[in-house]
Amino acid sequence: MCQLLQPQDLARCARINKAWNAIFTPLVWGTIDLEAYYQHERFITTEAQQALIRNSGHVRDLHICLNATSQQFIHFAVCTNLRKLRVTVFLPDHQLETFNFIHSSLGDLVRKNPSLTDLNFFSDPPLPKTIVEMIRHAPRLQRLRAESRNNEMTRDILRALPASITDISLAIWRDAEQVDGPELEAIEFPQFPALKRINFEGEAKADLLLPLLRSCSGKLIRFSSWSIRPFCEESTREALASLGVFQDALNATDLPNDNLSEDPDIAAIIYLSSLWRVINLRYCKKTGPLTMLAVLDNCEHLEFLNLSGCRGMQTSKVSSKDLQAILCKAPKLREFIAINSYDMLRQFDVCLNAEDMVGSEWATTSLEVFHCVIVVQRPRQHKFPGRPEHDDDTPELEQSRILQRQVYARLATQTRMQDMRFDREHMREGWHEDHLWNSLEMTLESGLNLLAELKDMRVLNVYGTDHRIAVKELLWMSHHWPRLKSIEGLFQGFQYRVPGNEEWIKSNRPQWVDEPYGFHRYNTWWYDDVDEGEGYEYFERGYECEYLEDGLLDEESE
């Protein structure tokens, strides 16, 4: 219960009596956060400084931000039982006296706290001597998060680490004008028998990585880097494999020279491992058939696949059949994303044709997220607002519904489904070329009832599709999808509004209407905030939105 209370409430509880004071005082003083200027002001007064001295033994977690005016930091040197310390330093280069003060003060603080186990240190400009000195005076340090600006600084930090270290996270940044220095001589690090996780943000050189990996024991369970480059080098890959660590996540931003990587280069990287759990190729517009073949050959353990925005180049030949082939061979796939929700142009996304989708069984039955444009050929239904039955029961429509039922049957096998999206979230309102005419109707007549077993369904997004969801479908969803939080795009990105929906929602207010950041975020009913500078203005008239600027729509479109 105490952990749920705010600091002010904890302080009030500590004043009730001696017994409560003994319980709550350590909680009041357990964490001190002074990373903002207004937080520093709390300890300027003499009374606050005396209280800190009295209760310094209770402080376990200290967060401080130091600059040229942070002389009051000296008051925290009285803390002697710290477990966690987070320090951020911002200083002008010319203030040598402040540098010396901070260096000596931080060294004294760590020296007085041999129980310190967690250290986060970031500084601008870098203070290599200070961070190394702090590490040397922390014999029980287990988790380190810091930054480095070159190979020499990284080497010195790693050499100073104690044998108790379990987690290393280094952000290795280089200035734009900085060039690679000479190769480091042969390096030997002390043994790290407890080391479990290594994370490098930025470029880590092989002449540092290999000695570090040789100093690890068999307890290492995780190695991660912002760049895939270390895994492309055979020596590093073999060293990790000898420790039982394999690369299982690939992001397009991790690719070396990702803007220059061609289809064969991406495929070659994917073939380096057969244990991929995550492959995120979002915006990787050089993705092509070789990459898709590599994913297909190494998808046995794949759980997350993102192919959104992969059709940005004419040389890309990713097709609907490629998507279907992966779905038919990835038995553990949980998230499949082929839509870039924030891209204005659908042409960058790969679509899945309904004929391909129903051609063969999917290997997975555990999909939870499915974001993909499904193209179902339908006759163009030029319905007028208020007449949804205008062109039903045509032979072409019935033939389309037969195919739609097969699509629903395929989706119905994914009983863990929580989030389905069938088009982009953002589009130019009212523009016909952006409208996805050949989409699922999402009606009971077209087979929506086949999805009754998707009891975990949380979010349905039909934004921009030519859906025909009416009151009967809303009633069905409310009954069969008890965990539903939002139906997104019910009234947006759609040329005609199905009559009766707004009145039913306003009068019945189903549970998913009141979900925060759900229905109201994606379903505006009026457009009072439209910028008049865009050349048009909306007025609500029943179920129609008229353009007031002459000539924006031709007579047929109106």
N, C-alpha and C positions, 0 to 999 in steps of 0.2 A: 504494500500500500504506500509506503514512504517514497518509493521510487517514482510514483505517479504524481507527486505533489510538486508545485512550483517552488523556487527558492524562497519567495516571500512567505508562503504557507509553512515551509519547513522552519523558517526562522521564528514564526509565531508559535509553532508547536514546541520549539526548544525552550521557550520562556515559561511554559506551564508549570513545571516543577523540576526537581533535581533528576528524577528518574527519566522523564521525557528529555531533559536536557542532555543526558548521557547518550540517549538513543539518536537524537536528531542533530546534535552539533556536528558529528562527523559527516552527516549528509549535507549540511549547510555548507561546510567548508571543503567537501570532498573534491569538487571541481571548481577552479577559478579560471574564467575566460576573460582575458584582457586584450583581445585582438582588435577592438575598436576604441576610438578616442574617448567616447562617453563612458566606456567601461573602465578606462584608466582613471577617470576622475573620481571613481568610488574610493580610491585608496590615497588620495591626495591629503586628506585631513589627518591630523595627528591621532584622532580617535580611531579611525579605520586602520591606521598603521599599528597601533597598539593592539587592536583586536586580532590583526593578522599574526602578530608575534605570539599572542596567547594561544592561538588556534593553529599555528603553523604545522604542528604535528599531525593534524587531520587532513592536510592537503595531499591528495593523491594524483590529481590530474591538473596540470598548469598549462594554459595557452596564453602566450604573450606575443605582442608585435612591437618591435623595437625600431626607433628612429632617432633622429638627432635630439629630440626632446624627451627621451625615455629614461631620464636619470632616476626616476622613481623606481625603476626596476630593482635597484639595490635592496629595496625592502623585501623582495622575495627570496633573497639569499638565506633567509631564516628557515625556509622549508627544508626538512631533512628526511621526509618519508615519501618522496615522489615515486610514483610508478610510471607515469606518462608525462612527457614534456613535448610541447609543440611550440617552436620558435620561428617567427618570421621577421626578417631584418630588411629594412629599406633605408639606405644611407647614400648621401652624395659622396662621390669618390674622394673629395679633397679633405674630408673631416677625419684626419688621422687620430686626433685625440678621442673622438667617439669610437672609432674602430678599436683602439687599445682598451677603452673602458668596457665595451661589450665583450671583447675577447676574454679579458680577465674575469669579468663578472660571470659569464656563462661557464667558464672553466671551474670557478669556485662553486657555482650552483650544482653542477654535476658531481663534483668531487664530494660534496656534502650529502649526496643522495646515491649511495651505492646500491640501493634497492631499485634503481631506475631500470625498467624493462622495455619501454617504448619511447623512441625518439623520432620526432619529425622536425626537420630543419631545412628552411629555405631562406636564401638571402640574395639581395641584389644591391651591390655587386657580390660575386661569390666570395666566400670566406673559407678557403680550403684549410688553412691552419686551424681555424676555430672549430670546424666540424670534426677534424681529425683529433684535436685535443679533447673534445667532449666525448668522443667514442672511446678513447683510451682510458678515460676516467669512469667508464660505465662497465664494470666487470660482469654484470648480470644482464646486459642488453640482449633482448630477444628479437625485437622488431625495429627495423630502421627504414625510414623513408626520407630521402634527401635528393639533392640534385648535384650534378657535376657538369663542368664545362669542357673537359678535355680528358684524354687518356691518363695523364699523370695524376690528376685529381681523383679519378675513379680508382686508379691503382692504390693511392695512399689511403683512401677510405676503406677499401677492401682489406688492406693489410692491417689496419687498426682494429678490425672487428674481433670481438672475443669468441671463444669456442661455444658460448651459449646461444649464439645468433640462430634464429629459426626462419626469419623472413627478411629478405632484402628487396627494397624497391628503390631504384635509382632512376631519376630523370636525367638523361645525358643530352644536354643541349649544347649546340654550337652556334656561335654568332655567324651571321651571314658572311662576313668577310674572313672568318677563320678558316684556315687551310689545315689539312692533315699534317701533323707533325711527324717526326721520324718514328719508325717502328720501335716499340719498347724492347728492351733487352729481356732475356729469359726471366720470367717472374715466378716466384714461388710464394704461395699464400699459406697461412697456417691452416691446419685441418679444421673443418667445420662439421663435426659429427652430428649436430642437431639441426642443420639447415634443411628446411622443407620446401620453401618457395622462393623463387628468384623472379623478379620482374624488372625488365629494363625498358624504359620509355625513351625511344630514340635509338641511335646506332651504337651497338656494342661491338667492339672489334674482337676478332678471333684470338689475338694475342693476349687479351684479357679473359675471354670466356673460357678458353681451354684450361689454363691453370686454375681458374675458379672451379670448374667442374671436376678437375682432378682432386681438389681438396674436399669435395663433398662425399658423404657416405651414401649408403643405400636408402636413407630416409628422404631424399629429395623426391617430391611428388609433383612439383609444378615448376615449369619454366615458361615464361611468357615474355614477349617482346612486341613493341609496336611495329617492328619490321620483320618480315619473313626471311630476311637475308641470312641470319645465323643458321636457319634450317636448310638453306640452299647450299651451304658449305658442308661437304662430306665429313670433314674432321669433326666439326661441331655436332653434326647429326649423329655420328657414331658415338661420340662421348656421351651424349644424352641417352642414346639407346642403351649403352652399357649400364646406365643408372636406372633404366626402366622408364624413362620419360620420353614421350613421343608428342609431336605436334598434332593437335586435334582441332584447331580453329584457324580459319583463313579469312581475312578481311581484305577487300580490294585496296583499302588505304595502306595495308601492310606490304603490298607488293613493291619490290624495288623498282623505282622509276615507274610508278603505276600509270602515269600518263603515256609512257612509251611502250608498255608491255603489250605485245601482240598476242593473238590467239594461241600460237604454239608455245610462247613463253609461259602463259597462264596454265596451259595444260601440263607442261613439264613440271611445274611446281606442285600441282595437284597430284601427279603421279608419284611424288616423293613419299607419300604416306597413304596407307589404306585405312587409317583410323580416324578420318575426319568426322567430327561431330557437328561442326559449324562451318558453313561455307557462305560467305556474304560477298556477293559480286555486284552489289548495288552500284549503279553508274559506271560499271566497268564495261565501257562501250566497245571494246575490242573483243569481247567475248564472242566466240563462234563455235562451229561444230566440233573442233578439237577439244575445246574446253568442256563442252557438253558431254563428249565421249569420255573424257577423263573423270568428270563427276559421276557418270553412269557406272564406270568401272570401279569407283572407290566410294560407293554410297551405302555400304553395308551397315555402318554405324552412324550414318548421317541423321541428325535430329533437327537441324535448322538450315534452311536453304533460302537465300534471297537473290533473286534474279531480276529485280526491278530496274528499269532503265537500261537494260542491256541491248536495246535495239537502236542506239543512238547513231550508229555508223552504218553506211550502206554495205560495208564489207561484212557486217554481222549477219549470220544466217541461222540464228537461233529460231527454232520453229515450234509449233504446237506439238509436233510429234516428239521433239526432244523433251518437253515438259512431261508428256505422258509416259515416255520411257523411264524417266527418273522416278515418277510416282509408282510405276509398276515394279521397281526394283529396290526401293529404299524402305525396308520393313520397320525402321524405328523413327521415321520422319514425324515430327510433331508440329513444326511451323513451316509453311510453304508460302513464300511471298513473291509475287511476280508483278506487283503494282507499286509504283512510286506515287504515293498518295498526294504529294505536294507538287507534282509535275503537271503543268498546264496542257501538255501534249501527250495523248494516248499512244502516239506512234512510237514512243521510246520503250513501251512495255510489250512483252511477249504475251500473246493471247492463246488461250486453250480452246480449240474447236470442240464443240460438243460431240461430233462424230468420232474424233480421236479419243475423247475422254471416256466414251462408253465402249470403245473397241476391245478393251482388255481390263482385267481386274487389277486394282491397286494392291501393292504389297503391304502397305500400311493400313492399320485400322485405328491409329492413335493420333490422328491429326487434331490439333487444338486451334490452330490459326490457319486460315486459308484465305489469302488475298490474291485473287486471280480473275482476270477478265475471261468470262466464259461466253463464247460466241455461239448463239443458237439462231439459226435462220428462221425468221418469222416474217409473215407478210406485213408490210407497212400499214399500221392501224391509224389512219387519219381520223381520230375520234374528236368530236367536238366536246368541250367541257359540259358535263352533265349527262352524257350519253355513252357510258362505258360499254353498252351492249350493241353499239352501232354496227360493228362488223364481226361479231362473234359467229361461230358455227360455220365458217367457211372451210372448204376442204383443205386449203393451204394451212390455215390456223390449226386444224385438228392434226394434220401431219406434223406440224411443229411441236404440238403438245405431246405427241407420242415420244419424240426425241427428248423433250424436256423431262418427262417422267423417268426416262432412263438416266438422265443427269441427276435428278433428285435421288434416285435409287443408289447411285454411286456415292453421293454425299452422305446418304443415310447410313452407310457402313462406318462412318467416322463418329462413333457414339460419344467421343470425348470433345467434340467440337464446341468451341466457345466463341469464336470470332470469325465471321465470314464477311468478306468485302468483294464486290463484283465490279467496281470501277473506281476511278480516281476520286479523291475527296474534294479537290478544287478544280473548277472549270469556269469558263466564261458563261455566266447565266444567260439563258435564252438563245444561245447560238446553236443552230441546228446541227452544224457539222460536229459539234462536241457531244451530241446526244448519242448514246449507245442504243440504237434501235434493236439490234439483234441480241437481245438479252433475255434472261429468264423472266417470265411474267410474275413469278412469286404468288400465284393464285392457287386456290384449291382445285380449280378446274384443270390447271396444268400439272398438278401432282404435288403441291406443297405439303399435303397431308403425309407424304412418305417420310418427311423429316420429323415425325412425332417423337422419335426416340432420342433426339438430341436434347436431352434434359439439362445439359450444362450450358446451353446456349446463352451467351451474355450480350453480344453485340452483333447486330445485322446492319450492314451498310449497303444501301441500294442507290446511293447518290449517283445521279447522272444516267441511270439505266431506265429503260422504258418499262418499268414495273406497272402492275395493275393491282396493287394492294388496296383492298377495300375494307369496309367494316368487318365483314365476315372473316377476312384473313387476320385482322387485328384481334378479334375475339379468339380465333384459333391459336394464335401465338401466345396470347396471355394465358390460355389454359394449358397448352402443351409445353411451353418453355417457361417454367416457373422462376428461373433465375435471370430472365431477360432484363437487361439494364437500359438498353437503348436501341431504337430503330432509327438509324441515321440516314438522312437524305430522303425522308418520306415526302417532303414538300419542296425539296430543293433539287436543282439540276434536272427537273422534269417538266416537259412542255405543258402537259395538261394535268390538272389535279382531279383525282377521283373524288366525286362528290360524296359528302357525308362523313369523311374521315375527321375533319376538323371539329365538327359538331359533336361527334361521338367521343373524341379525345377530351374535349373541353367539359363535357357533361359527366363522363365516367372516370377520367383521370386514372388510367391504369398505373400500376406501381412504377413502371419504367419511365413514366413521364417526369417524375420528381427526382430521378437520379441526377446528381450533380455532374456537370460536364458531359451529359448524355444527350437527351432528346432536345432540350432547348438550345444546345450549342449548335446542333446540326439541322434544326428545323425551324427556321424563322417563318412567321406567317405574314409579316408586313415589312416594308422596306423604307422606314422613315430615315434611316441613316445612310442611304445611298448618296454618293457624292454627285451633285448635279454637274460637276465638271466633266463627268464621264460621258455626257451627251444625252442622257435620258433620265427619266424619273418614274418611279413606280407609284401607282395608286391601287389600293386594294378595292376590287369590285367583284364581289362574290368569289368565284374561283378563277377570275381572269386577272392578268397583269398587263396593262396596256402601255405601250411605248408612246410617249407624247411627242417625241421629235419626229417631224414629218420626214418620210422617206426612209426611215430605219428598217421598216418591214414592207415588203411588197404586198399586193392585195392577196395573193394566194397564201402567203405565210400568215397574214392576219386572219 
